[in-house]
Amino acid sequence: MAVIPVNIAGAPYEVRIEAGLLAAAGQHCRPFIRGGKVAVVTDERVAAAWRGPVEASLAAHGITSTWLVLPAGESTKSWQYLAQTAEWLLEQGVERKDSVIALGGGVIGDLTGFAASMVKRGCGFIQMPTTLLAQVDSSVGGKTAINTTAGKNLVGAFHQPVLVLADPLALDTLPPRETRAGYAEVVKYGLIDDADFFHWCEAHGPALLAGDAAAREHAIAKSVAAKARIVAADEKETLGVRALLNLGHTFGHALEAETGFSDRLLHGEGVALGMVLAARYSARIGLMNGQDAERVAGHIGAAGLPSSLAALGLMCDGARLKAHMLHDKKMDAGTLPFLLMRGIGQTFLAKDVDLADVAAFLDAELARG
């Protein structure tokens, strides 16, 4: 089992990575659960595949579990389901020193973590991520949030889990599209500051997507270690270091907003195309070699992820996408910093980007064949 520490000051925890962890959930969770009862939040798809093994393992270790099963999909990250989850946790008698369990992908992890941050002014929670995206990214670092009409993840809190159990076997139950969407976040770590890992992705990404267990475990462990290092250095994104994790997200969130936060464009797909756009825009303004930008686009496209803005068939222009970006959480005194690249593995935060030029660039990409 790979055990990766996340050294947050005052709230350190471990990410444990091993096939079979969900079936052994009771053993790992027992030290974090007071008494003999725990509340579990999940969604309908995950419950169908994993409620049985997790519930049985908890019971085998003397833990009775009560379950809230929510609809699957991005629309569940909403005020409605946040209120429902918080009220339900209170009905279960959750106390401040208790830990609730989030069993699911990024939607369930974000929603449950945000509810846990509010109930009794903050109770504990355990992340059991069941998607590749959640295992390599959203379950680690303590960012929790819901979506609003103004944009994605604009209402939330920093609230660290007490434990993360990442079971690669959970990926075997995912639709291929979900796995590809999660792979975008794997590639991101190579593009941020690890060109060698991007090269590894080019060589082993196809095997990972095809289900190779060794490739998946390596990618999860490598990604978690990278995120843990960045989060420990800048937990609440006050120093600019953690902002690097948002590579592709400024463009991607605008695309998600334009497509209504729906299954038309999954979050990981938005990030993938966002990274392509970040690379191409970096090349446009002379920061990055154009061949490297197309290498990024080529790898993302070869993985079955969106690599062309024109192919989305959006009925909008660059100015409309730019308007979505003005709701970005990185906005500071009316200025929107962008994550751009000087090369593969050389991402940086640019604070002098001309938004009118970004809109013109997006117009060109929308028209690109």
N, C-alpha and C positions, 0 to 999 in steps of 0.2 A: 504494500500500500504506500502510495506517495502521500506524504504529509507536508503541507506547505504552510508555514506560519504567516499570518498577516499581523504585523507588529504595529497595531494602532495604539497610541499612547492611552493608557487607561482602559482599553477594551481589546486586548489581543485575542485572537482566535485562530483556529486551524481550518484549513481546507483539506479534507481527506478524499483521495481519489483512488478508487479500486472497483473492479467489476464485482458485483454482488453486494454492494453497500446497502442498497434499498432493502434487500432481503434480510440484512443484519441490522436494520435501523434501530431496533430496540436496544441492542448492545451498545451502540455508539451514543444514542440519545439519553440513555438512562441517567448518566451523571448530571444532565442538564434539566431534568424534569423532576420537580418536587412532587411528592405524593404519588398517587397512582393513576393520574388522569392527565391527558393532554388534548388540546384542541388542534385539529389539522384542517388547513384550508387547501383546497385543490380545485381542479376543474373537471368537467365531465369526461374529457378524453383521457386525462391522466388517471382519473379514478377507475376507469374501465380496465386500464392496464396494470396499475400499481397499488390500488387500495388494498387488495387482498394480501399481497406479500408484506406490505408495510404494517397493516393492521395486525396481521398474525405475529410479526416479529415483535411489535410493541407489546402485544398480549403475552408473548412468551417470556417477556422480562417484567411482567407484573404491571403493565401500563394499559389502562383503558383509554381508548381514543374516541372522541366525538368529532364528526366530520361536517364541514361546510363545503358542498360541491357547487361550484359556480359555472356559468357558461364559459366555454372556451373562446378565446379570441381577444384581440386588442381592445374591443369595445368594453370589455370588463374592467379595464383600468379607468374607472369613471367615478364621479361623485356618488352615483347610485350604489355601486357595489362596495365602495369604500365605507359608506354609511352602514350598509347591510353587514359587512364584515365586522366593523367595530361594534355594532350593536350585538351581533352574535357572540363575539368574544366576551362581552360583558355578561350576556346571558349564561355563558358557560362558567362564570365566576372566576375568570382569569385575573390573577393578581400581579402586582408589579414585579415580583421575583420569579414569576412563572416564565416558561418559554413555550411559544406556540410554534407549530410546524408549517412551513410553506412548501408544499409538494407540487411542483410544476415548473413551467418555464418562466420567462422573464415577467410576464403579466402577473402571474400568481405571486412570484417573489416580490415584485415591486408593490403590489397592492397589499399583501399581507404584512410586509415590512413597514409600510406606511401606517397601516392600522395599528401595528404593534408599537410604533413610535408614539401614538396618541393615547392608547388605552392605559389608564392609570398613570398618565404622563410618561409612559415608556415601559413596556415589558420586553422580555427577551424573545428572540425567535431563532429558529433553526431553518436553514435553507437546505432543501433537497431538490436541486435543479434537475430537471428531466429533459431539457433540450441542450443542444450543443452551445447555442448562444448563451443560455443561462449558466452553463457549466464553466465556460471560459471567460465570461464577462459579468453579466448583471447580478449574479449571486454573490460576487465578491466586491467589497468596497463600501457597502452601506448606503448607496444611493437608492432611495425609495421614492415613488411618485405615482401620480395619476395624470391622465391627459385631460385637457379642458378644451372648450371651443377655441380658445386663443392659441393653443399649440400643445406640443407633446412634452410631458414631464415638467410642466410649469408649476405644479403644486406638489410639494413633497418635503422630505426631510432626510438628513443624514442619520441613519440608524443602523449600526453594525449588527450583524448576526452574532450569535455565540458559537456557532458551528456551521460548517458547510460540508455536506456529504454529496460528492459528485460520483455517480455510478455510470460508467460508460455503457453498461448494458441497457440503460434506459433509452439510449439512442437507437437501439434496434427496433423500437416500437414507433419511431418517428416516420412521418412521410418524408420521402427524399427531399422535397422542397424545403421542409423545416431544417433538415441537416445542412443543406446548401446555404440557407440563410444564416445559420450559426457559423458556418465556415468563414463568412465575411469577417467576423470578429477575430478569428484566428489569424487571417492574413493581415489584419490591422496591426497586430503586434510586431510583425516583421517590418511593415512600412514605417512604424513609429521610429524605432531606433535599433533594429536588429536585421540588417540585410541578410545575414547568414540564415536566419529563420525564414525569411521570405524565399530564399533559395531552397530551403527544405520544403516549403509549401509547394513550390513549383515541381519539385521532384516527387513528393509523397502525398500531395493533396488528392490526386485521383484515388489512391489507395484508401485514404481516410474516408472519402465520400462513398467509396464502395463497401465500407464496413470493416476495414482492416483494424483489428483490436489494438495492435501495438502502435499503429500510427495515431489512432484516436487518443490513446492514453498519453502518448508523448506530446501531442498537440495541446491537450487539456492542461497537463502539468506545466508545460512551457509557458502557455498563455497565462495561467493563474500566477505563476511565479513572477512574470513580468508585471502583471497588474498589481500584485501584492507589493512589489518594490515601489511602484509609482504611488500607490495609495498611502503607503507608510510615510513617504516623503512629503505628501501634500493631501492629507485626508479630505479637507473641505474645499479644495481647489482655490486656495487663497494665494498660492505662490506661482501659479501658472504651470506647474509641473503636471498636475493631474489633468489639466486641460488637453494634454496630448492624447488622452484616451478618447477624445471627441473627434478624432480624425474621421472625416466623412459624414459626421453627424449634422453639421450645419446645412449642407446641401441635402442630406438624407431626410432630416426632419421636415424640411420645406416640401420635399416630394411626398412624404407621408401625409402632411397636412393637405396638400392639393388632392390627394387620392382618398381623403376622408378617414385616415387611420383605419383602413380596411384591409381585407385579404387581397385586395388588388395589388398592394405592395407591402410585403412583410418588412418588419423593422430591419432585419439583417440585409434584405434586398436593397432597402433604401441606403443603408450604410455602404454596401458594396458599390452602388452607383455613385454615392457621394464621394467615395475614395477615388473613383475614376475621374469624377469632375474636379476634385481637388488636385489630382495629378495633372490633368489637362490644363486647368487654369494656371497651375504653377509653371507649366511649360509656356503658356501664352504670355506670361509676364516675365519670362526669361530666368526663372529660378531653377528649373529642372530641364534636363535633357528631354527633348520630345520623344526620343526612342524609349527612354525609361518610362515615360508617361504611358506610352502605348504598350509597353511590357506589362505594366500594372493592369491596364484595360484588358489585355490579352489573357492574362491569367484569370482574372475575374470572370471574363466571358467564357473561358474554357471550363470553369467550374460550374457553369450553368446559371450564373448570376447575371443580373442586368448590367450591361456595360455601355448602353446607348440610351441617352435621354430621349432621342427622337422615337425610339422603339416603344416607349411607354404610351404614346398616343395621347399626350395631355392636350387639353383644349385651353391653353393659357400661354402667356408670354413670359419673358424673363423678368419683367417688372413685377408680375404677380408672384412669382417664386421669391423674388427679393423681398417682397412685402411679408411673406411668411417668415423669412429669416429675421425680421425685426423683432420677433417675439423670442428669439434665441436667448437662453439663460446667460450667455456670455456677454450680452450687451452691457456696455460700461460707458456712462456719460454720452450716450448717443452713438458710440462707436462699436462696431461689431468685429471682434478679432476673428481671424480665420486660421484654421490649421492647414498649412501649406507644406510643400516639400522641396528641399534642395536636391533631393535624390532619394533613391530607395533606402529606407532606414535613416532618413534625415528630415524628420518632421519638425516643424517649429511653429510657434504662435505668432502670426503676423497681425499687427495692430494698425496698419496703414493701408488697408485694402479699400479701393474705390468701389463702392457699391453700385454706382452707375455702370462701371466697367464689368462688374459681375453680372449685372442684368443683360448687358450686351453680349457677354460670353454665353450666357444661358440661351439667349435668342439664337445664337449661332449653333449651339448644341441641339436645340429643338429642331432646327432646320437641317441638321447633319444627316446625310443618308446612311 
